[in-house]
Amino acid sequence: MKYLKLIINNENKKRDVFFNKTELQIILNLYAKMVSGGEWKDYGLSISKKEISFNVYHRASEFPVYRITKNLKPKNKNQKYLIKDSKNQIIKNSGNIKDLIESIIWKKFKLVN
């Protein structure tokens, strides 16, 4: 008992489980710009073991128009951040969220009666 050694291994515990402050600020800046232009109306967050997504709605509808997703277990580093459409198809992916959001031309919605 004289030679006890305490070993702490925190490497496995340190995981991204949500958007960090910088990522969330970039997303919310985009959201504020689109809301002030009258193009986006609401948002929601979805969290699972594999991904976290910021869902954007044009109206109070069932499906999000866009999903800005952070992949928690990417197969390669270019698939860490994804933008998906309402059909859950990937529009674009990147390893950097700022470059990803700036590279997309966010379309205006036109209401059809």
JOMOUR-V987035 format. One record per pair of residues at least 4 apart in sequence whose ideal C-beta (glycine too) atoms are under 6 Angstrom apart, sorted by sequence separation. I is the first residue (numbers start at 0). J is the second residue. If there is no record, write none. Layout:
((I;J) (I;J))
//
This chain:
((18;22) (23;27) (56;60) (74;78) (83;87) (84;88) (98;102) (18;23) (33;38) (34;39) (46;51) (73;78) (93;98) (33;39) (73;79) (83;89) (84;90) (93;99) (45;52) (56;63) (57;64) (55;63) (70;78) (81;89) (82;90) (45;54) (54;63) (55;64) (70;79) (82;91) (55;65) (43;54) (69;80) (81;92) (54;66) (42;55) (68;81) (80;93) (52;66) (53;67) (78;92) (41;56) (67;82) (77;92) (79;94) (39;55) (40;56) (52;68) (80;96) (40;57) (66;83) (77;94) (40;58) (50;68) (51;69) (76;94) (80;99) (50;70) (50;71) (64;85) (49;71) (49;72) (62;85) (26;53) (17;51) (26;67) (18;69) (57;108) (38;107) (38;108) (25;96) (29;100) (25;97) (22;96))
//
